[in-house]
Amino acid sequence: MDLSRRYNKALTQHPLVTKALTGAILSSLGELISQLSAGVVSREGQSTLKRVRGVLKIVARQPSKILLMFCYGGLINAPINHYLYGWITKYTNSKIVNVTLRRLLQLLASLLIVSPIQVGFLVSSLTVVNQNVGWALAKYPPMIKQNLRTKYFKILSSSWVTSTILVSIAQKYVEPAKWSVFFSFAYAILATGQNIYLKSVSGK
């Protein structure tokens, strides 16, 4: 309970910084989980000890991926959630009196504005994370373009379903000031699942 009060206090006093650190930790943790999951699956049939050692070696060799997702969660995902959902809730709560219309506009804004932006950055970031081309920066744009063309709408369609459910929950149970935190947690789980999927497809 004391930890919860401290977090809420930090959220009130330093909202963007607190949300950025939350998003960074969640995203890097999601990358770690996806690495562990991919490593375990790729070592089916081995003894438990060998599988654990193999997975730990994978994680030890790829700390940069965890760092990249830390930066994505803190510098990209969290600010998007903070500013966009902040703007959506502030505008609709102050301008729209009818509750049904307000909730509908909030949902449409989430589906048509937030989700497309989130998915674009997510696919691009995961492409960079999951491709082992080091500092050959010129190779990333065509890879990102290819993944956006082949995976963007598939992930966006699943995001629309998820966002519809999450917005409905947020509208009923989460105060507007904490929408971005709620969505950071929710999208961290979603991004982890998408990361595992992309790793399984790319074999990395």
Secondary structure, DSSP 8 states (H G I E B T S, - for coil): -HHHHHHHHHHHHSHHHHHHHHHHHHHHHHHHHHHHHHHHHHTTTS-HHHHHHHHHHHHHH-HHHHHHHHHHIIIIIHHHIIIIIHHHHHHHHHH---HHHHHHHHHHHIIIIIHHHHHHHHHHHHHHHH---TT-GGGHHHHHHHHHHHHHHHHHHHHHHHHHHHHHHHHHHS-GGGHHHHHHHHHHHHHHHHHHHHHHHHT-
